[in-house]
């Protein structure tokens, strides 16, 4: 039962950097690349790589606009991403509850 | 993989979510405003020649009260615009983290104001101690806010230590000009450091705020 639950943890979200990105965007949609970088203290390359992985999984939607002729990129969770993050948290809560039981 | 690990991860998620909620809470305008008021108070205190003593403590405690009130109003206004509660759980955490050091600083100022019979040299140590308390408060708040706040707090602690060492040295050497130094120290630290941090935040967040 326990092994089954652990294997259900979403591998995409499970990585620490991607979990951090999902956590921030879930509570504050439309965070920009610069804001995420500042909040999470990640390098451009590291952040881009994790964002790409989340996009490929269908969890993140990207919005590219221009502000004062400068490119502006912001992110929000897709419906699939919201559901995956919710499931991930619920599974973690379930694992925690084993110890309390 | 244990349940302790899962609990720790849930806590990390909660902290990150709270930190990003607080991220845009009017930090740039409040810091810039506090900086301007601090520098103006430094100039005013110096112009009025308020010497080290109970009046000095009272003057700066009133200044900090004005800054705190105006900052709270600005944060409340932004929370209303964002349709978020002002006294939210993340805000409560930040306030709780800052409270012990701020209460100690306020108590020090209050006692120094009430006791008018203390030697003048005692008051030389008040601005550095205030800086240390305030730096500790900001550093604690940094655990629930953008990491820059921790650095900002560390800058206050460092400045406070240097000021304290300078005050000790000057006391040992025989004295300072009581009419100017305290206000210059307060204006250039509480005032200028807040102002510089506010401008830095404003420049780095400008694009993001415009996008909202």
Interface residues (C-beta under 8 A of the other chain):
Chain A: X6 X19 X20 X23 X24 X25 X26 X27 X28 X30 X31 X32 X34 X35 X38 X39 X40 X41 X65 X67 X68 X70 X72 X74 X89 X92 X93 X95 X96 X97 X98 X99
Chain B: X1 X2 X3 X4 X6 X7 X9 X10 X12 X13 X16 X17 X18 X19 X20 X21 X23 X24 X146 X147 X148 X204 X205 X207 X208 X210 X211 X212
